[in-house]
Amino acid sequence: LINNQAEALEFIASGKSKVINKTLKEIKLKKNILIAAIIRDNEVIIPRGTDIIKENDSVIVISKEHMLDDLSDILV
């Protein structure tokens, strides 16, 4: 995205993930990471701080600088 200055990635939240069942405001993200959307049961959720990532949710992440391989890579 934006002349290779950012990337959008999609991850599936597994039951092992540390982000499961926490509100977004409880999750400590690395700098320049944005959780842009949560997709649950074919419904797109534009997340707010009170939203929760549940197991098997699809999570769309925008990253400016980081190489991300897994949803846990967004955490500090």
All heavy atoms as a GROMACS GRO file, in nm:
protein
  594
    1LEU      N    1   0.083  -0.119   0.000
    1LEU     CA    2   0.000   0.000   0.000
    1LEU      C    3   0.088   0.125   0.000
    1LEU      O    4   0.198   0.124   0.055
    1LEU     CB    5  -0.090   0.003   0.124
    1LEU     CG    6  -0.189  -0.113   0.144
    1LEU    CD1    7  -0.256  -0.100   0.279
    1LEU    CD2    8  -0.290  -0.118   0.034
    2ILE      N    9   0.038   0.230  -0.056
    2ILE     CA   10   0.102   0.362  -0.052
    2ILE      C   11   0.250   0.353  -0.088
    2ILE      O   12   0.339   0.380  -0.008
    2ILE     CB   13   0.083   0.431   0.085
    2ILE    CG1   14  -0.061   0.421   0.131
    2ILE    CG2   15   0.125   0.578   0.078
    2ILE    CD1   16  -0.082   0.459   0.275
    3ASN      N   17   0.276   0.308  -0.212
    3ASN     CA   18   0.414   0.298  -0.262
    3ASN      C   19   0.504   0.214  -0.171
    3ASN      O   20   0.616   0.253  -0.139
    3ASN     CB   21   0.474   0.436  -0.285
    3ASN     CG   22   0.402   0.513  -0.391
    3ASN    OD1   23   0.361   0.457  -0.492
    3ASN    ND2   24   0.384   0.642  -0.369
    4ASN      N   25   0.454   0.103  -0.125
    4ASN     CA   26   0.529   0.010  -0.039
    4ASN      C   27   0.568   0.068   0.097
    4ASN      O   28   0.662   0.021   0.160
    4ASN     CB   29   0.652  -0.044  -0.111
    4ASN     CG   30   0.615  -0.131  -0.226
    4ASN    OD1   31   0.520  -0.208  -0.218
    4ASN    ND2   32   0.688  -0.119  -0.336
    5GLN      N   33   0.496   0.168   0.144
    5GLN     CA   34   0.523   0.224   0.276
    5GLN      C   35   0.445   0.155   0.386
    5GLN      O   36   0.475   0.173   0.504
    5GLN     CB   37   0.492   0.374   0.276
    5GLN     CG   38   0.584   0.454   0.188
    5GLN     CD   39   0.551   0.602   0.192
    5GLN    OE1   40   0.502   0.654   0.292
    5GLN    NE2   41   0.578   0.670   0.083
    6ALA      N   42   0.344   0.078   0.348
    6ALA     CA   43   0.263   0.006   0.447
    6ALA      C   44   0.212  -0.122   0.382
    6ALA      O   45   0.209  -0.134   0.260
    6ALA     CB   46   0.146   0.092   0.492
    7GLU      N   47   0.176  -0.217   0.468
    7GLU     CA   48   0.119  -0.341   0.416
    7GLU      C   49  -0.007  -0.376   0.495
    7GLU      O   50  -0.019  -0.342   0.612
    7GLU     CB   51   0.220  -0.455   0.418
    7GLU     CG   52   0.269  -0.495   0.554
    7GLU     CD   53   0.372  -0.609   0.549
    7GLU    OE1   54   0.386  -0.674   0.444
    7GLU    OE2   55   0.437  -0.630   0.650
    8ALA      N   56  -0.099  -0.440   0.426
    8ALA     CA   57  -0.221  -0.490   0.490
    8ALA      C   58  -0.212  -0.642   0.491
    8ALA      O   59  -0.180  -0.703   0.390
    8ALA     CB   60  -0.344  -0.445   0.412
    9LEU      N   61  -0.237  -0.700   0.606
    9LEU     CA   62  -0.227  -0.845   0.624
    9LEU      C   63  -0.353  -0.898   0.690
    9LEU      O   64  -0.417  -0.826   0.769
    9LEU     CB   65  -0.106  -0.879   0.711
    9LEU     CG   66   0.028  -0.832   0.655
    9LEU    CD1   67   0.124  -0.805   0.766
    9LEU    CD2   68   0.082  -0.936   0.560
   10GLU      N   69  -0.386  -1.021   0.660
   10GLU     CA   70  -0.501  -1.086   0.722
   10GLU      C   71  -0.453  -1.208   0.799
   10GLU      O   72  -0.379  -1.290   0.746
   10GLU     CB   73  -0.601  -1.128   0.614
   10GLU     CG   74  -0.725  -1.194   0.671
   10GLU     CD   75  -0.826  -1.228   0.563
   10GLU    OE1   76  -0.797  -1.215   0.444
   10GLU    OE2   77  -0.938  -1.267   0.601
   11PHE      N   78  -0.494  -1.217   0.924
   11PHE     CA   79  -0.459  -1.330   1.010
   11PHE      C   80  -0.586  -1.392   1.067
   11PHE      O   81  -0.684  -1.322   1.091
   11PHE     CB   82  -0.371  -1.285   1.127
   11PHE     CG   83  -0.239  -1.226   1.086
   11PHE    CD1   84  -0.218  -1.090   1.092
   11PHE    CD2   85  -0.136  -1.307   1.041
   11PHE    CE1   86  -0.096  -1.035   1.054
   11PHE    CE2   87  -0.015  -1.254   1.004
   11PHE     CZ   88   0.005  -1.117   1.010
   12ILE      N   89  -0.581  -1.521   1.090
   12ILE     CA   90  -0.690  -1.590   1.161
   12ILE      C   91  -0.646  -1.605   1.307
   12ILE      O   92  -0.537  -1.655   1.335
   12ILE     CB   93  -0.718  -1.730   1.100
   12ILE    CG1   94  -0.751  -1.717   0.951
   12ILE    CG2   95  -0.829  -1.800   1.177
   12ILE    CD1   96  -0.875  -1.635   0.920
   13ALA      N   97  -0.731  -1.561   1.398
   13ALA     CA   98  -0.700  -1.568   1.541
   13ALA      C   99  -0.720  -1.711   1.590
   13ALA      O  100  -0.831  -1.761   1.593
   13ALA     CB  101  -0.790  -1.472   1.618
   14SER      N  102  -0.610  -1.774   1.626
   14SER     CA  103  -0.617  -1.911   1.677
   14SER      C  104  -0.643  -1.907   1.828
   14SER      O  105  -0.624  -1.805   1.893
   14SER     CB  106  -0.487  -1.986   1.649
   14SER     OG  107  -0.382  -1.937   1.731
   15GLY      N  108  -0.684  -2.021   1.881
   15GLY     CA  109  -0.712  -2.031   2.024
   15GLY      C  110  -0.590  -2.009   2.111
   15GLY      O  111  -0.602  -1.978   2.229
   16LYS      N  112  -0.470  -2.021   2.054
   16LYS     CA  113  -0.346  -2.002   2.129
   16LYS      C  114  -0.303  -1.856   2.137
   16LYS      O  115  -0.216  -1.821   2.214
   16LYS     CB  116  -0.233  -2.081   2.063
   16LYS     CG  117  -0.256  -2.229   2.054
   16LYS     CD  118  -0.144  -2.293   1.976
   16LYS     CE  119  -0.177  -2.435   1.938
   16LYS     NZ  120  -0.073  -2.494   1.854
   17SER      N  121  -0.364  -1.771   2.056
   17SER     CA  122  -0.321  -1.632   2.046
   17SER      C  123  -0.345  -1.556   2.176
   17SER      O  124  -0.447  -1.573   2.242
   17SER     CB  125  -0.397  -1.564   1.932
   17SER     OG  126  -0.359  -1.428   1.925
   18LYS      N  127  -0.252  -1.468   2.208
   18LYS     CA  128  -0.262  -1.386   2.329
   18LYS      C  129  -0.362  -1.272   2.315
   18LYS      O  130  -0.392  -1.204   2.413
   18LYS     CB  131  -0.125  -1.329   2.364
   18LYS     CG  132  -0.025  -1.435   2.403
   18LYS     CD  133   0.111  -1.376   2.434
   18LYS     CE  134   0.210  -1.485   2.467
   18LYS     NZ  135   0.343  -1.432   2.495
   19VAL      N  136  -0.416  -1.252   2.195
   19VAL     CA  137  -0.513  -1.143   2.175
   19VAL      C  138  -0.656  -1.188   2.192
   19VAL      O  139  -0.748  -1.105   2.197
   19VAL     CB  140  -0.495  -1.076   2.037
   19VAL    CG1  141  -0.356  -1.018   2.021
   19VAL    CG2  142  -0.528  -1.171   1.924
   20ILE      N  143  -0.678  -1.318   2.205
   20ILE     CA  144  -0.813  -1.373   2.216
   20ILE      C  145  -0.881  -1.329   2.345
   20ILE      O  146  -0.821  -1.332   2.453
   20ILE     CB  147  -0.809  -1.529   2.211
   20ILE    CG1  148  -0.752  -1.577   2.080
   20ILE    CG2  149  -0.946  -1.590   2.235
   20ILE    CD1  150  -0.836  -1.547   1.959
   21ASN      N  151  -1.007  -1.287   2.332
   21ASN     CA  152  -1.095  -1.252   2.444
   21ASN      C  153  -1.045  -1.135   2.528
   21ASN      O  154  -1.078  -1.124   2.646
   21ASN     CB  155  -1.123  -1.374   2.532
   21ASN     CG  156  -1.196  -1.481   2.456
   21ASN    OD1  157  -1.284  -1.452   2.375
   21ASN    ND2  158  -1.161  -1.606   2.479
   22LYS      N  159  -0.968  -1.046   2.466
   22LYS     CA  160  -0.927  -0.921   2.531
   22LYS      C  161  -0.984  -0.806   2.450
   22LYS      O  162  -0.995  -0.815   2.327
   22LYS     CB  163  -0.774  -0.909   2.534
   22LYS     CG  164  -0.707  -1.008   2.624
   22LYS     CD  165  -0.558  -0.982   2.627
   22LYS     CE  166  -0.489  -1.084   2.717
   22LYS     NZ  167  -0.345  -1.062   2.720
   23THR      N  168  -1.019  -0.699   2.518
   23THR     CA  169  -1.061  -0.581   2.443
   23THR      C  170  -0.939  -0.524   2.371
   23THR      O  171  -0.825  -0.542   2.416
   23THR     CB  172  -1.122  -0.473   2.533
   23THR    OG1  173  -1.023  -0.428   2.625
   23THR    CG2  174  -1.244  -0.524   2.607
   24LEU      N  175  -0.962  -0.456   2.261
   24LEU     CA  176  -0.849  -0.400   2.186
   24LEU      C  177  -0.771  -0.300   2.270
   24LEU      O  178  -0.649  -0.291   2.256
   24LEU     CB  179  -0.899  -0.335   2.057
   24LEU     CG  180  -0.959  -0.430   1.954
   24LEU    CD1  181  -0.994  -0.354   1.827
   24LEU    CD2  182  -0.865  -0.544   1.923
   25LYS      N  183  -0.838  -0.228   2.359
   25LYS     CA  184  -0.764  -0.132   2.442
   25LYS      C  185  -0.673  -0.202   2.544
   25LYS      O  186  -0.582  -0.140   2.596
   25LYS     CB  187  -0.858  -0.032   2.508
   25LYS     CG  188  -0.957  -0.090   2.605
   25LYS     CD  189  -1.050   0.020   2.654
   25LYS     CE  190  -1.160  -0.038   2.739
   25LYS     NZ  191  -1.256   0.065   2.780
   26GLU      N  192  -0.695  -0.330   2.570
   26GLU     CA  193  -0.608  -0.406   2.661
   26GLU      C  194  -0.484  -0.461   2.590
   26GLU      O  195  -0.386  -0.496   2.654
   26GLU     CB  196  -0.683  -0.526   2.720
   26GLU     CG  197  -0.794  -0.490   2.814
   26GLU     CD  198  -0.868  -0.614   2.860
   26GLU    OE1  199  -0.927  -0.685   2.775
   26GLU    OE2  200  -0.866  -0.639   2.982
   27ILE      N  201  -0.488  -0.467   2.459
   27ILE     CA  202  -0.379  -0.526   2.380
   27ILE      C  203  -0.272  -0.421   2.355
   27ILE      O  204  -0.301  -0.312   2.305
   27ILE     CB  205  -0.433  -0.582   2.247
   27ILE    CG1  206  -0.537  -0.690   2.275
   27ILE    CG2  207  -0.320  -0.635   2.161
   27ILE    CD1  208  -0.613  -0.735   2.151
   28LYS      N  209  -0.149  -0.452   2.389
   28LYS     CA  210  -0.036  -0.361   2.368
   28LYS      C  211   0.026  -0.390   2.232
   28LYS      O  212   0.092  -0.493   2.212
   28LYS     CB  213   0.069  -0.378   2.479
   28LYS     CG  214   0.015  -0.358   2.618
   28LYS     CD  215  -0.032  -0.216   2.639
   28LYS     CE  216  -0.081  -0.197   2.781
   28LYS     NZ  217  -0.164  -0.083   2.799
   29LEU      N  218   0.002  -0.300   2.136
   29LEU     CA  219   0.051  -0.317   2.000
   29LEU      C  220   0.187  -0.252   1.981
   29LEU      O  221   0.219  -0.152   2.046
   29LEU     CB  222  -0.047  -0.254   1.901
   29LEU     CG  223  -0.188  -0.309   1.897
   29LEU    CD1  224  -0.273  -0.227   1.801
   29LEU    CD2  225  -0.187  -0.455   1.856
   30LYS      N  226   0.263  -0.307   1.888
   30LYS     CA  227   0.388  -0.243   1.847
   30LYS      C  228   0.353  -0.110   1.781
   30LYS      O  229   0.240  -0.088   1.735
   30LYS     CB  230   0.462  -0.330   1.746
   30LYS     CG  231   0.521  -0.455   1.807
   30LYS     CD  232   0.594  -0.535   1.701
   30LYS     CE  233   0.654  -0.661   1.762
   30LYS     NZ  234   0.715  -0.746   1.659
   31LYS      N  235   0.451  -0.024   1.774
   31LYS     CA  236   0.436   0.106   1.710
   31LYS      C  237   0.402   0.088   1.562
   31LYS      O  238   0.453  -0.004   1.497
   31LYS     CB  239   0.566   0.185   1.725
   31LYS     CG  240   0.559   0.326   1.678
   31LYS     CD  241   0.689   0.397   1.705
   31LYS     CE  242   0.681   0.540   1.652
   31LYS     NZ  243   0.806   0.611   1.675
   32ASN      N  244   0.318   0.174   1.509
   32ASN     CA  245   0.280   0.175   1.367
   32ASN      C  246   0.202   0.052   1.323
   32ASN      O  247   0.214   0.007   1.209
   32ASN     CB  248   0.401   0.196   1.278
   32ASN     CG  249   0.465   0.332   1.299
   32ASN    OD1  250   0.395   0.432   1.312
   32ASN    ND2  251   0.596   0.336   1.305
   33ILE      N  252   0.123  -0.004   1.414
   33ILE     CA  253   0.033  -0.116   1.384
   33ILE      C  254  -0.110  -0.069   1.405
   33ILE      O  255  -0.140  -0.002   1.505
   33ILE     CB  256   0.061  -0.237   1.477
   33ILE    CG1  257   0.200  -0.291   1.458
   33ILE    CG2  258  -0.046  -0.345   1.460
   33ILE    CD1  259   0.220  -0.374   1.333
   34LEU      N  260  -0.198  -0.105   1.314
   34LEU     CA  261  -0.339  -0.071   1.324
   34LEU      C  262  -0.423  -0.196   1.297
   34LEU      O  263  -0.400  -0.263   1.197
   34LEU     CB  264  -0.376   0.037   1.222
   34LEU     CG  265  -0.524   0.069   1.206
   34LEU    CD1  266  -0.576   0.140   1.331
   34LEU    CD2  267  -0.546   0.154   1.083
   35ILE      N  268  -0.514  -0.227   1.387
   35ILE     CA  269  -0.612  -0.333   1.360
   35ILE      C  270  -0.726  -0.263   1.287
   35ILE      O  271  -0.802  -0.186   1.346
   35ILE     CB  272  -0.658  -0.402   1.488
   35ILE    CG1  273  -0.539  -0.473   1.554
   35ILE    CG2  274  -0.770  -0.502   1.457
   35ILE    CD1  275  -0.569  -0.539   1.687
   36ALA      N  276  -0.734  -0.287   1.157
   36ALA     CA  277  -0.826  -0.213   1.071
   36ALA      C  278  -0.966  -0.274   1.068
   36ALA      O  279  -1.064  -0.202   1.052
   36ALA     CB  280  -0.770  -0.206   0.930
   37ALA      N  281  -0.973  -0.407   1.083
   37ALA     CA  282  -1.104  -0.473   1.077
   37ALA      C  283  -1.097  -0.610   1.142
   37ALA      O  284  -0.990  -0.673   1.147
   37ALA     CB  285  -1.151  -0.487   0.932
   38ILE      N  286  -1.211  -0.653   1.190
   38ILE     CA  287  -1.229  -0.789   1.241
   38ILE      C  288  -1.344  -0.847   1.161
   38ILE      O  289  -1.449  -0.782   1.147
   38ILE     CB  290  -1.264  -0.789   1.391
   38ILE    CG1  291  -1.152  -0.724   1.473
   38ILE    CG2  292  -1.292  -0.932   1.440
   38ILE    CD1  293  -1.189  -0.694   1.617
   39ILE      N  294  -1.324  -0.965   1.108
   39ILE     CA  295  -1.431  -1.030   1.032
   39ILE      C  296  -1.474  -1.153   1.110
   39ILE      O  297  -1.393  -1.241   1.138
   39ILE     CB  298  -1.385  -1.067   0.890
   39ILE    CG1  299  -1.335  -0.941   0.818
   39ILE    CG2  300  -1.498  -1.134   0.813
   39ILE    CD1  301  -1.257  -0.966   0.694
   40ARG      N  302  -1.602  -1.154   1.146
   40ARG     CA  303  -1.658  -1.263   1.226
   40ARG      C  304  -1.790  -1.307   1.162
   40ARG      O  305  -1.880  -1.226   1.143
   40ARG     CB  306  -1.681  -1.216   1.370
   40ARG     CG  307  -1.738  -1.322   1.462
   40ARG     CD  308  -1.758  -1.270   1.605
   40ARG     NE  309  -1.634  -1.219   1.659
   40ARG     CZ  310  -1.624  -1.101   1.723
   40ARG    NH1  311  -1.730  -1.025   1.742
   40ARG    NH2  312  -1.506  -1.061   1.769
   41ASP      N  313  -1.798  -1.434   1.128
   41ASP     CA  314  -1.920  -1.488   1.067
   41ASP      C  315  -1.966  -1.404   0.947
   41ASP      O  316  -2.082  -1.368   0.935
   41ASP     CB  317  -2.033  -1.498   1.171
   41ASP     CG  318  -1.998  -1.589   1.287
   41ASP    OD1  319  -1.927  -1.690   1.264
   41ASP    OD2  320  -2.038  -1.559   1.400
   42ASN      N  321  -1.871  -1.372   0.860
   42ASN     CA  322  -1.896  -1.293   0.738
   42ASN      C  323  -1.945  -1.151   0.764
   42ASN      O  324  -1.998  -1.086   0.675
   42ASN     CB  325  -1.993  -1.366   0.645
   42ASN     CG  326  -1.932  -1.493   0.589
   42ASN    OD1  327  -1.816  -1.495   0.552
   42ASN    ND2  328  -2.010  -1.598   0.585
   43GLU      N  329  -1.929  -1.103   0.885
   43GLU     CA  330  -1.963  -0.965   0.920
   43GLU      C  331  -1.835  -0.887   0.944
   43GLU      O  332  -1.748  -0.930   1.020
   43GLU     CB  333  -2.049  -0.960   1.046
   43GLU     CG  334  -2.086  -0.820   1.088
   43GLU     CD  335  -2.161  -0.818   1.221
   43GLU    OE1  336  -2.218  -0.920   1.261
   43GLU    OE2  337  -2.163  -0.711   1.283
   44VAL      N  338  -1.822  -0.772   0.879
   44VAL     CA  339  -1.705  -0.687   0.898
   44VAL      C  340  -1.730  -0.593   1.015
   44VAL      O  341  -1.831  -0.522   1.019
   44VAL     CB  342  -1.675  -0.605   0.770
   44VAL    CG1  343  -1.557  -0.511   0.794
   44VAL    CG2  344  -1.647  -0.698   0.653
   45ILE      N  345  -1.637  -0.595   1.110
   45ILE     CA  346  -1.645  -0.508   1.227
   45ILE      C  347  -1.532  -0.406   1.215
   45ILE      O  348  -1.415  -0.444   1.204
   45ILE     CB  349  -1.628  -0.590   1.357
   45ILE    CG1  350  -1.738  -0.695   1.368
   45ILE    CG2  351  -1.624  -0.497   1.479
   45ILE    CD1  352  -1.710  -0.802   1.472
   46ILE      N  353  -1.566  -0.278   1.214
   46ILE     CA  354  -1.465  -0.173   1.221
   46ILE      C  355  -1.441  -0.153   1.371
   46ILE      O  356  -1.528  -0.104   1.442
   46ILE     CB  357  -1.512  -0.042   1.154
   46ILE    CG1  358  -1.551  -0.068   1.009
   46ILE    CG2  359  -1.404   0.065   1.166
   46ILE    CD1  360  -1.443  -0.125   0.920
   47PRO      N  361  -1.325  -0.196   1.418
   47PRO     CA  362  -1.306  -0.208   1.564
   47PRO      C  363  -1.289  -0.077   1.638
   47PRO      O  364  -1.235   0.019   1.586
   47PRO     CB  365  -1.180  -0.294   1.575
   47PRO     CG  366  -1.107  -0.271   1.450
   47PRO     CD  367  -1.209  -0.243   1.344
   48ARG      N  368  -1.337  -0.081   1.760
   48ARG     CA  369  -1.317   0.025   1.858
   48ARG      C  370  -1.243  -0.038   1.976
   48ARG      O  371  -1.227  -0.158   1.982
   48ARG     CB  372  -1.452   0.079   1.906
   48ARG     CG  373  -1.532   0.142   1.795
   48ARG     CD  374  -1.662   0.192   1.850
   48ARG     NE  375  -1.743   0.248   1.742
   48ARG     CZ  376  -1.857   0.306   1.762
   48ARG    NH1  377  -1.908   0.314   1.883
   48ARG    NH2  378  -1.924   0.354   1.660
   49GLY      N  379  -1.206   0.040   2.071
   49GLY     CA  380  -1.129  -0.009   2.185
   49GLY      C  381  -1.201  -0.113   2.268
   49GLY      O  382  -1.138  -0.195   2.334
   50THR      N  383  -1.334  -0.114   2.264
   50THR     CA  384  -1.410  -0.208   2.346
   50THR      C  385  -1.439  -0.340   2.273
   50THR      O  386  -1.494  -0.432   2.334
   50THR     CB  387  -1.543  -0.145   2.391
   50THR    OG1  388  -1.615  -0.102   2.276
   50THR    CG2  389  -1.518  -0.028   2.484
   51ASP      N  390  -1.404  -0.348   2.144
   51ASP     CA  391  -1.427  -0.473   2.069
   51ASP      C  392  -1.327  -0.580   2.111
   51ASP      O  393  -1.217  -0.550   2.157
   51ASP     CB  394  -1.418  -0.448   1.919
   51ASP     CG  395  -1.539  -0.374   1.866
   51ASP    OD1  396  -1.652  -0.419   1.894
   51ASP    OD2  397  -1.520  -0.270   1.799
   52ILE      N  398  -1.367  -0.705   2.094
   52ILE     CA  399  -1.289  -0.821   2.135
   52ILE      C  400  -1.260  -0.908   2.013
   52ILE      O  401  -1.347  -0.926   1.928
   52ILE     CB  402  -1.367  -0.903   2.240
   52ILE    CG1  403  -1.384  -0.821   2.368
   52ILE    CG2  404  -1.297  -1.036   2.269
   52ILE    CD1  405  -1.478  -0.885   2.469
   53ILE      N  406  -1.138  -0.960   2.005
   53ILE     CA  407  -1.104  -1.057   1.902
   53ILE      C  408  -1.134  -1.195   1.959
   53ILE      O  409  -1.088  -1.230   2.068
   53ILE     CB  410  -0.955  -1.048   1.863
   53ILE    CG1  411  -0.926  -0.911   1.801
   53ILE    CG2  412  -0.917  -1.160   1.767
   53ILE    CD1  413  -0.779  -0.884   1.776
   54LYS      N  414  -1.214  -1.271   1.886
   54LYS     CA  415  -1.251  -1.405   1.930
   54LYS      C  416  -1.182  -1.510   1.843
   54LYS      O  417  -1.138  -1.480   1.731
   54LYS     CB  418  -1.403  -1.424   1.921
   54LYS     CG  419  -1.478  -1.333   2.015
   54LYS     CD  420  -1.626  -1.358   2.010
   54LYS     CE  421  -1.699  -1.265   2.107
   54LYS     NZ  422  -1.844  -1.289   2.105
   55GLU      N  423  -1.174  -1.631   1.894
   55GLU     CA  424  -1.112  -1.741   1.821
   55GLU      C  425  -1.178  -1.756   1.684
   55GLU      O  426  -1.300  -1.745   1.671
   55GLU     CB  427  -1.124  -1.871   1.899
   55GLU     CG  428  -1.048  -1.985   1.836
   55GLU     CD  429  -1.045  -2.109   1.921
   55GLU    OE1  430  -1.103  -2.109   2.033
   55GLU    OE2  431  -0.985  -2.208   1.878
   56ASN      N  432  -1.096  -1.777   1.583
   56ASN     CA  433  -1.136  -1.793   1.442
   56ASN      C  434  -1.179  -1.665   1.373
   56ASN      O  435  -1.220  -1.669   1.257
   56ASN     CB  436  -1.244  -1.900   1.426
   56ASN     CG  437  -1.195  -2.037   1.469
   56ASN    OD1  438  -1.083  -2.074   1.438
   56ASN    ND2  439  -1.277  -2.109   1.541
   57ASP      N  440  -1.170  -1.550   1.441
   57ASP     CA  441  -1.192  -1.423   1.372
   57ASP      C  442  -1.081  -1.402   1.271
   57ASP      O  443  -0.966  -1.441   1.293
   57ASP     CB  444  -1.189  -1.305   1.470
   57ASP     CG  445  -1.315  -1.288   1.551
   57ASP    OD1  446  -1.413  -1.361   1.526
   57ASP    OD2  447  -1.314  -1.202   1.641
   58SER      N  448  -1.114  -1.338   1.163
   58SER     CA  449  -1.015  -1.291   1.067
   58SER      C  450  -0.983  -1.148   1.105
   58SER      O  451  -1.074  -1.067   1.126
   58SER     CB  452  -1.073  -1.298   0.926
   58SER     OG  453  -0.979  -1.253   0.833
   59VAL      N  454  -0.855  -1.116   1.120
   59VAL     CA  455  -0.813  -0.984   1.166
   59VAL      C  456  -0.729  -0.918   1.057
   59VAL      O  457  -0.628  -0.975   1.014
   59VAL     CB  458  -0.732  -0.996   1.298
   59VAL    CG1  459  -0.691  -0.859   1.349
   59VAL    CG2  460  -0.812  -1.071   1.405
   60ILE      N  461  -0.771  -0.800   1.014
   60ILE     CA  462  -0.697  -0.725   0.913
   60ILE      C  463  -0.609  -0.624   0.986
   60ILE      O  464  -0.657  -0.543   1.064
   60ILE     CB  465  -0.792  -0.650   0.816
   60ILE    CG1  466  -0.895  -0.746   0.757
   60ILE    CG2  467  -0.711  -0.578   0.709
   60ILE    CD1  468  -0.840  -0.859   0.675
   61VAL      N  469  -0.478  -0.634   0.959
   61VAL     CA  470  -0.379  -0.551   1.027
   61VAL      C  471  -0.306  -0.467   0.923
   61VAL      O  472  -0.268  -0.518   0.817
   61VAL     CB  473  -0.277  -0.641   1.102
   61VAL    CG1  474  -0.165  -0.559   1.162
   61VAL    CG2  475  -0.347  -0.723   1.209
   62ILE      N  476  -0.288  -0.338   0.953
   62ILE     CA  477  -0.208  -0.250   0.870
   62ILE      C  478  -0.078  -0.224   0.946
   62ILE      O  479  -0.080  -0.191   1.064
   62ILE     CB  480  -0.279  -0.115   0.843
   62ILE    CG1  481  -0.419  -0.136   0.787
   62ILE    CG2  482  -0.194  -0.026   0.752
   62ILE    CD1  483  -0.427  -0.197   0.652
   63SER      N  484   0.034  -0.240   0.876
   63SER     CA  485   0.164  -0.223   0.939
   63SER      C  486   0.250  -0.131   0.853
   63SER      O  487   0.256  -0.146   0.730
   63SER     CB  488   0.234  -0.358   0.954
   63SER     OG  489   0.367  -0.342   0.997
   64LYS      N  490   0.317  -0.038   0.916
   64LYS     CA  491   0.404   0.054   0.843
   64LYS      C  492   0.545   0.001   0.829
   64LYS      O  493   0.606   0.014   0.724
   64LYS     CB  494   0.406   0.190   0.913
   64LYS     CG  495   0.487   0.294   0.840
   64LYS     CD  496   0.482   0.427   0.907
   64LYS     CE  497   0.575   0.524   0.835
   64LYS     NZ  498   0.590   0.649   0.906
   65GLU      N  499   0.598  -0.061   0.933
   65GLU     CA  500   0.740  -0.094   0.932
   65GLU      C  501   0.772  -0.240   0.961
   65GLU      O  502   0.884  -0.282   0.941
   65GLU     CB  503   0.814  -0.009   1.036
   65GLU     CG  504   0.801   0.139   1.014
   65GLU     CD  505   0.859   0.220   1.127
   65GLU    OE1  506   0.904   0.162   1.227
   65GLU    OE2  507   0.858   0.343   1.116
   66HIS      N  508   0.681  -0.315   1.012
   66HIS     CA  509   0.713  -0.445   1.067
   66HIS      C  510   0.690  -0.558   0.968
   66HIS      O  511   0.598  -0.554   0.887
   66HIS     CB  512   0.629  -0.471   1.193
   66HIS     CG  513   0.646  -0.364   1.296
   66HIS    ND1  514   0.757  -0.356   1.375
   66HIS    CD2  515   0.568  -0.260   1.330
   66HIS    CE1  516   0.744  -0.252   1.456
   66HIS    NE2  517   0.631  -0.193   1.429
   67MET      N  518   0.771  -0.660   0.978
   67MET     CA  519   0.748  -0.784   0.906
   67MET      C  520   0.667  -0.873   0.998
   67MET      O  521   0.714  -0.911   1.105
   67MET     CB  522   0.882  -0.850   0.870
   67MET     CG  523   0.970  -0.767   0.781
   67MET     SD  524   0.900  -0.738   0.618
   67MET     CE  525   0.901  -0.902   0.551
   68LEU      N  526   0.548  -0.906   0.959
   68LEU     CA  527   0.458  -0.983   1.044
   68LEU      C  528   0.429  -1.118   0.980
   68LEU      O  529   0.389  -1.125   0.864
   68LEU     CB  530   0.327  -0.907   1.065
   68LEU     CG  531   0.339  -0.764   1.118
   68LEU    CD1  532   0.203  -0.696   1.118
   68LEU    CD2  533   0.400  -0.764   1.256
   69ASP      N  534   0.448  -1.224   1.056
   69ASP     CA  535   0.419  -1.359   1.008
   69ASP      C  536   0.298  -1.420   1.077
   69ASP      O  537   0.240  -1.515   1.028
   69ASP     CB  538   0.540  -1.451   1.030
   69ASP     CG  539   0.659  -1.408   0.947
   69ASP    OD1  540   0.642  -1.374   0.829
   69ASP    OD2  541   0.771  -1.409   1.001
   70ASP      N  542   0.263  -1.366   1.192
   70ASP     CA  543   0.159  -1.424   1.277
   70ASP      C  544   0.092  -1.311   1.354
   70ASP      O  545   0.153  -1.206   1.375
   70ASP     CB  546   0.226  -1.524   1.373
   70ASP     CG  547   0.126  -1.600   1.456
   70ASP    OD1  548   0.069  -1.697   1.406
   70ASP    OD2  549   0.104  -1.559   1.572
   71LEU      N  550  -0.028  -1.334   1.401
   71LEU     CA  551  -0.099  -1.232   1.476
   71LEU      C  552  -0.025  -1.192   1.604
   71LEU      O  553  -0.027  -1.077   1.644
   71LEU     CB  554  -0.241  -1.281   1.510
   71LEU     CG  555  -0.339  -1.179   1.564
   71LEU    CD1  556  -0.353  -1.058   1.470
   71LEU    CD2  557  -0.475  -1.243   1.587
   72SER      N  558   0.047  -1.284   1.663
   72SER     CA  559   0.123  -1.252   1.786
   72SER      C  560   0.236  -1.153   1.757
   72SER      O  561   0.284  -1.087   1.849
   72SER     CB  562   0.178  -1.379   1.849
   72SER     OG  563   0.270  -1.441   1.762
   73ASP      N  564   0.277  -1.138   1.631
   73ASP     CA  565   0.385  -1.046   1.595
   73ASP      C  566   0.345  -0.899   1.609
   73ASP      O  567   0.430  -0.811   1.602
   73ASP     CB  568   0.433  -1.071   1.453
   73ASP     CG  569   0.504  -1.204   1.436
   73ASP    OD1  570   0.552  -1.259   1.537
   73ASP    OD2  571   0.512  -1.253   1.322
   74ILE      N  572   0.216  -0.871   1.629
   74ILE     CA  573   0.173  -0.732   1.645
   74ILE      C  574   0.192  -0.682   1.787
   74ILE      O  575   0.184  -0.563   1.814
   74ILE     CB  576   0.026  -0.711   1.601
   74ILE    CG1  577  -0.072  -0.779   1.698
   74ILE    CG2  578   0.004  -0.755   1.458
   74ILE    CD1  579  -0.219  -0.748   1.672
   75LEU      N  580   0.220  -0.774   1.880
   75LEU     CA  581   0.229  -0.740   2.021
   75LEU      C  582   0.367  -0.690   2.060
   75LEU      O  583   0.468  -0.732   2.006
   75LEU     CB  584   0.195  -0.861   2.107
   75LEU     CG  585   0.057  -0.924   2.083
   75LEU    CD1  586   0.044  -1.051   2.162
   75LEU    CD2  587  -0.053  -0.825   2.116
   76VAL      N  588   0.368  -0.598   2.159
   76VAL     CA  589   0.495  -0.548   2.213
   76VAL      C  590   0.562  -0.659   2.288
   76VAL      O  591   0.504  -0.736   2.356
   76VAL     CB  592   0.470  -0.428   2.307
   76VAL    CG1  593   0.598  -0.384   2.375
   76VAL    CG2  594   0.408  -0.313   2.231
   0.00000   0.00000   0.00000
